[in-house]
Amino acid sequence: MTDKVVIIGGGPGGYESALVAAQLGAEVTVVDTDGIGGSAVLTDCVPSKTLIATAELMTDVAGAAELGVNFHDHEGDLATAVSVDLGRVNKRVMQLAADQSADIARRLAKEDVRVVQGRGRLDGPGRVSVDGGDTLEADAILIATGAAPRTLPSAQPDGERILTWEQVYDLTEVPTELIVVGSGVTGAEFASAYLALGIPVTLVSSRDRVLPGEDADASLVLEEVSQRRGMRLLSESRMESVTRDGEVVTVTLTDGRSIQGSHCILALGSVPNTADLGLEEAGVVLKEGGFVNVDRVSRTSARGVYAAGDCTGVLMLASVAAMQGRIAMWHFLGDKVSPLDLKKVSSNVFTAPEIATVGWSQKAVDAGEITAEVVMLPLSGNARAKMQGVHDGFVKLFCRPGTGIIVGGVVVGPRASELIHPVSIAVAESLTADQVAQAFTVYPSMSGSVAEAARRLHHI
């Protein structure tokens, strides 16, 4: 008898789990409201990183003169400015998002996954009702409904000048002065991207530093680079309200100060999309804030009900959502499965420079949660970095004393999201610093700094 799986939500946690379930022979239905790919593809990861790709190009162009490259206008005079056509950028952003969604939908269709448009909710054991549609019977149900931007009564988006991160792609005019409220990953990424696009940016941070959840040395580098490039950073400044009067947006702080700009992006965190899904009636326990409580194989407290992705609040990354979904299906359908291990998750902040991390952190080492030796190697000494005009960034490795096993790392620099991969493999496979150091690297290459940092952890 074929197992029936119903997945509520078509984001990474949903579509990746659907592909695994189909591969293992289940009859799979995805109930989706917003479009296949979810916010990760349509309004968050894919769009924001496409925008950031344009910003990266602007950063490269800005540093071209250092490498001996000059630009001239049509009359032969030396060009002195580069500008961005935000309307064209955002049109490309949304087209790429739509194309990616269509690619995923075609893959699901090829694997005989049924997609039902509508809002699904639990309707008794093994049952999912779809608004305006049928009731679906299921042997297993996966909740993968994601999360939405958090707003406050005193800071309501209008979709024109006060914006959430999902609304920025409707902009056609270039902001004359952008205020970003919130210095977590989302706020830092957008602030960095729009600064690179040539837009004056003020970043309002309630904490003492940008990216308070990231490596402190990495945050310091980002702050120094951003301020050097012209960003105005207001640390330990808590927003009280955001209001609009015509073409002027005012952000009022709790200490009485106010900042004015043409546009404001609210990056205040996320709230899970778990309301009115019949979860609690079905026996699904919710954590504080409405997030679904799951174990390391994605099970909820209700029999046969799993959950994956941002709605669980475990770690809000598309890669984690996808892995939670796969683990759920491997577990339910009896395939080999390893529980989710957050100490092996690599992540990246797509600022300029990028900040990538994996495994144990400096904060954990400093707090005595783990004993580790630490080496931090600036990229400024790397030959390839010098050739490319890279002055900022570093590689940091953590290894256990005695065994020399690498348990974590941080990379700050261009394409850190790519450079972290050898460190991720080392952490995942419990490689020693010597094993990493003895693997060949290309000369000259940025990755050579990973091997060099490992060599500095060698003990006779």
C-alpha positions in Angstrom: 0.0 0.0 0.0 1.4 3.4 -1.0 2.0 5.9 1.7 0.2 9.2 1.3 2.0 12.4 2.2 0.5 15.9 2.3 2.8 18.9 2.6 1.4 22.3 3.6 3.7 24.9 2.1 5.7 25.0 -1.1 9.0 26.6 0.2 12.3 24.8 0.6 11.1 22.7 3.5 8.0 21.7 1.4 9.3 21.1 -2.1 12.5 19.4 -1.0 10.6 17.0 1.3 8.2 16.4 -1.6 11.0 15.3 -3.9 12.4 12.9 -1.2 9.0 11.4 -0.5 8.4 10.9 -4.2 11.8 9.3 -4.7 10.9 6.9 -1.9 7.6 5.9 -3.6 5.1 7.9 -1.7 2.0 9.6 -3.2 2.7 13.3 -2.5 0.5 16.3 -2.5 1.8 19.9 -1.9 -0.8 22.4 -0.8 0.5 25.9 -1.6 -0.8 29.4 -1.4 2.0 31.8 -2.4 3.7 30.0 -5.3 6.2 27.1 -5.4 9.5 28.1 -3.8 7.8 30.1 -1.1 9.2 33.3 0.3 12.8 31.9 -0.1 12.4 31.9 -3.9 9.8 34.5 -4.5 10.3 37.3 -1.9 13.4 36.6 0.2 16.6 34.6 -0.6 16.5 34.5 -4.4 15.4 38.1 -4.9 17.6 39.6 -2.2 20.7 37.7 -3.3 20.0 38.7 -6.9 19.9 42.4 -5.8 23.1 41.8 -3.8 24.8 40.4 -6.9 24.2 43.7 -8.7 25.5 45.5 -5.6 28.7 43.3 -5.7 29.3 44.4 -9.3 28.9 48.0 -8.2 31.5 47.4 -5.5 33.9 45.8 -8.0 33.5 48.8 -10.3 34.1 51.2 -7.5 37.4 49.5 -6.8 38.5 49.2 -10.5 40.8 52.2 -10.5 43.0 50.6 -7.8 43.6 47.7 -10.3 44.4 50.2 -13.1 41.0 50.1 -14.9 39.4 53.4 -15.9 36.0 54.1 -17.5 35.4 56.7 -20.2 32.2 58.3 -21.4 31.1 58.4 -25.1 33.2 61.6 -25.7 36.3 60.0 -24.3 36.3 61.9 -21.0 37.1 60.0 -17.8 33.8 58.8 -16.3 33.5 59.9 -12.7 30.2 58.2 -11.6 28.3 54.9 -11.9 24.6 54.9 -11.3 22.0 52.2 -11.0 18.6 51.8 -12.7 16.7 50.4 -9.8 13.6 49.7 -12.0 15.6 47.5 -14.3 17.4 45.8 -11.4 14.1 44.9 -9.7 12.5 43.7 -12.9 15.4 41.3 -13.4 15.2 40.3 -9.7 11.6 39.3 -10.0 12.0 37.6 -13.3 14.7 35.4 -11.9 12.6 34.6 -8.9 9.7 33.6 -11.2 11.9 31.5 -13.4 13.3 29.7 -10.4 9.8 29.0 -9.1 8.8 27.6 -12.5 11.9 25.4 -12.6 11.0 23.9 -9.2 7.4 23.4 -10.3 8.5 21.5 -13.4 10.7 19.3 -11.3 7.8 18.5 -9.0 5.5 17.7 -11.9 8.2 15.4 -13.4 8.3 13.5 -10.1 4.5 13.2 -10.2 4.0 15.4 -7.2 0.5 16.9 -7.1 0.3 20.6 -6.4 -3.0 22.0 -5.0 -3.5 25.7 -4.8 -5.2 26.9 -1.6 -4.7 27.3 2.1 -4.4 24.0 3.9 -5.2 23.3 7.6 -5.3 20.2 9.8 -8.8 18.8 10.0 -8.5 15.8 12.3 -6.0 12.9 12.4 -4.5 12.3 8.9 -6.7 14.9 7.3 -5.9 18.3 5.6 -8.7 20.5 4.4 -8.1 23.0 1.6 -10.0 26.3 1.5 -12.6 26.0 -1.3 -11.4 22.5 -2.1 -11.4 18.9 -1.0 -10.2 17.2 2.1 -7.0 15.2 1.7 -6.3 12.0 3.5 -2.7 11.5 4.6 -0.5 9.0 6.4 1.9 11.8 7.2 1.5 15.6 7.1 4.4 18.1 6.9 3.8 21.7 8.0 6.2 24.0 6.1 4.3 27.3 6.1 7.3 29.6 6.7 7.3 33.0 8.4 6.4 36.6 7.5 8.1 39.9 8.3 7.5 41.2 11.8 5.9 44.6 12.0 4.9 46.8 15.0 1.8 49.0 15.5 4.1 52.0 15.6 5.9 51.1 12.4 3.4 50.0 9.8 4.6 49.4 6.2 2.7 51.2 3.4 4.4 49.4 0.5 5.7 52.7 -1.0 8.2 54.3 1.4 7.9 52.3 4.5 8.8 48.8 3.4 9.3 45.3 4.6 12.0 43.3 2.9 9.3 41.6 0.8 8.2 45.0 -0.6 11.5 46.5 -1.7 11.3 45.0 -5.2 8.4 47.3 -6.2 10.7 50.3 -6.0 11.4 51.9 -9.4 12.9 55.2 -8.1 16.2 55.3 -6.3 15.8 56.4 -2.7 17.6 59.6 -2.0 18.2 58.6 1.7 17.4 55.1 3.0 17.0 54.2 6.6 17.2 50.6 7.6 15.8 49.7 11.0 17.3 46.5 12.4 20.9 45.3 12.3 20.4 41.5 12.2 21.2 39.5 9.0 18.4 41.0 6.9 19.0 44.6 7.9 22.7 44.3 7.5 22.4 42.7 4.0 20.0 45.3 2.7 21.9 48.2 4.2 25.1 46.9 2.6 23.5 46.3 -0.8 21.9 49.6 -1.1 25.0 51.4 0.1 26.9 49.6 -2.7 24.3 50.8 -5.2 25.2 54.3 -4.4 22.4 55.2 -2.0 23.1 57.0 1.3 22.2 54.6 4.1 21.5 55.0 7.8 21.4 51.8 9.8 19.6 51.9 13.1 20.7 49.2 15.5 19.3 48.7 19.0 22.4 46.7 19.9 26.0 47.7 20.5 27.1 46.3 17.2 25.8 45.2 13.8 25.0 41.5 13.5 25.0 40.8 17.3 24.5 37.1 16.6 27.6 36.7 14.5 31.3 36.5 15.3 32.3 39.8 17.0 35.6 40.1 14.9 33.5 39.7 11.8 31.0 42.3 12.9 33.8 44.8 13.5 35.2 44.3 10.0 31.8 44.9 8.5 31.2 48.0 10.6 34.6 49.4 9.6 34.2 48.7 5.9 30.6 50.0 5.9 31.4 53.3 7.6 34.5 53.8 5.5 32.2 53.5 2.4 29.8 56.1 3.9 27.2 54.3 5.9 25.8 56.1 8.9 25.6 53.6 11.8 23.5 54.4 14.9 24.2 51.8 17.5 22.4 51.3 20.7 19.5 53.3 19.2 16.1 51.7 19.6 13.3 52.7 17.2 10.1 54.0 18.7 8.1 54.7 15.6 8.2 55.2 11.9 5.9 57.7 10.2 5.5 59.2 6.8 4.6 62.7 5.7 4.4 62.9 1.9 7.9 62.0 0.5 9.6 62.2 3.9 9.9 59.2 6.3 10.8 59.9 9.9 12.2 57.3 12.3 11.8 58.4 15.9 14.1 56.9 18.5 13.2 56.1 22.2 15.8 58.7 23.3 13.9 61.5 21.4 16.2 61.7 18.4 14.8 61.4 14.9 16.2 60.6 11.5 14.6 61.5 8.2 14.9 59.9 4.8 13.0 59.2 1.6 12.5 55.5 2.4 12.7 53.1 5.3 13.2 49.3 5.3 11.9 47.5 8.4 14.0 44.5 9.3 12.5 43.6 12.7 12.6 39.8 12.5 10.0 37.2 11.5 6.7 35.7 12.8 5.7 32.2 12.0 2.8 31.5 9.7 1.1 29.1 12.1 -2.2 30.9 13.0 -5.5 29.2 12.0 -3.9 26.0 10.7 -5.7 23.8 13.3 -2.4 22.9 14.9 -3.2 23.2 18.5 -6.6 21.4 18.0 -4.6 18.5 16.4 -2.3 18.3 19.4 0.7 20.2 17.9 2.6 22.0 20.7 3.7 25.6 19.8 6.6 27.3 21.4 6.8 30.9 22.5 6.0 33.2 19.6 3.9 30.6 17.8 6.7 28.5 16.4 6.1 24.8 16.0 8.0 22.6 18.4 9.9 19.8 16.7 12.6 17.3 17.6 15.7 16.6 15.6 13.9 14.4 13.1 11.3 17.1 12.5 8.5 15.4 14.5 5.9 17.5 16.2 4.0 16.4 19.3 1.1 15.0 17.2 1.4 11.6 15.7 2.1 11.6 12.0 2.6 15.4 11.9 6.0 16.8 11.0 7.2 20.4 10.5 10.1 22.0 8.7 11.5 25.5 8.0 11.0 28.9 9.4 7.7 28.0 11.1 9.7 25.9 13.5 12.1 28.7 14.4 15.0 26.2 14.7 17.4 28.1 12.4 15.9 30.4 9.8 17.9 29.3 6.7 16.6 27.8 3.5 19.3 25.1 3.8 18.0 24.1 7.2 14.4 24.2 6.1 15.3 21.8 3.2 17.2 19.5 5.4 14.4 19.4 8.1 12.0 18.5 5.3 14.2 15.7 3.9 14.9 14.3 7.4 11.1 14.2 8.0 10.5 12.1 4.9 13.5 9.9 5.4 12.2 9.2 9.0 8.6 8.6 8.1 9.3 6.4 5.1 11.9 4.3 6.8 15.0 5.4 5.0 18.4 5.9 6.6 18.3 9.2 8.6 20.6 11.2 10.8 19.1 13.7 13.2 19.6 17.4 12.5 22.9 18.6 13.8 23.0 22.4 14.0 26.8 22.3 14.8 27.4 21.2 11.2 25.3 24.0 9.5 27.2 26.5 7.5 25.6 29.9 7.0 26.5 33.2 5.3 25.6 36.8 5.6 25.6 38.4 2.1 27.0 41.7 3.1 30.2 43.4 1.6 32.3 41.7 2.8 30.5 38.4 3.3 30.6 36.6 6.6 30.4 32.8 6.6 30.4 30.6 9.7 30.1 26.9 10.6 30.3 24.9 13.8 31.3 26.2 17.2 31.7 30.0 17.7 34.2 32.4 19.3 31.4 33.3 21.8 31.1 29.6 22.9 34.8 29.3 23.3 35.0 32.5 25.3 32.1 31.3 27.5 33.8 28.0 28.2 31.2 25.9 26.5 34.0 24.2 24.5 37.8 24.3 24.8 39.4 25.1 21.5 42.5 26.7 20.1 41.9 29.6 17.8 43.8 31.0 14.8 42.8 34.1 13.0 44.6 34.9 9.7 44.0 38.2 7.9 43.3 38.0 4.2 45.5 41.0 3.6 48.5 38.8 3.5 47.0 36.5 0.8 48.6 36.9 -2.6 45.4 36.5 -4.5 43.7 39.0 -2.2 46.4 41.5 -3.0 46.0 40.9 -6.7 42.2 41.5 -6.5 42.5 44.6 -4.3 41.0 42.9 -1.2 42.1 44.5 2.0 39.5 43.4 4.5 38.6 40.1 5.9 40.1 37.0 7.6 39.9 33.2 8.1 39.4 32.0 11.6 39.6 28.3 12.6 38.8 26.6 15.9 40.3 23.2 16.8 40.2 20.9 19.8 43.5 20.8 21.7 45.1 17.4 21.7 43.1 15.8 18.8 43.5 18.9 16.6 40.0 18.2 15.2 38.5 21.3 13.5 35.2 22.2 15.2 34.3 25.6 13.7 35.4 28.4 11.5 34.6 31.9 10.3 35.5 33.4 6.9 35.1 37.1 6.2 35.8 38.3 2.7 34.5 38.3 -0.9 32.6 35.0 -1.7 33.0 33.8 1.9 30.0 31.7 1.1 32.2 29.6 -1.2 35.3 29.7 1.0 33.6 28.3 4.0 32.9 25.0 2.2 36.3 23.3 3.0 35.8 24.3 6.6 32.3 22.8 6.6 33.6 19.5 5.2 36.3 19.5 8.0 33.6 20.1 10.7 31.2 17.5 9.2 33.9 14.8 8.8 35.8 15.6 12.0 39.0 16.3 10.1 42.1 17.5 11.9 43.9 20.8 11.2 46.8 18.7 9.9 44.5 16.9 7.4 43.2 20.2 6.1 46.7 21.7 6.0 48.1 18.8 4.0 45.5 19.0 1.2 46.7 20.8 -1.9 45.4 24.2 -2.6 45.9 26.3 -5.8 48.4 29.1 -5.6 47.5 31.8 -5.6 44.0 31.4 -4.2 41.9 32.8 -1.4 41.3 29.2 -0.2 45.1 29.0 0.4 44.4 31.1 3.6 42.2 28.2 4.9 45.1 25.8 4.6 47.6 28.4 6.0 45.3 28.9 9.1 45.2 25.1 9.5 49.0 24.9 9.3 49.3 27.4 12.1 47.3 25.1 14.3 49.9 22.3 13.9 51.6 21.0 17.0 54.7 18.7 17.2 
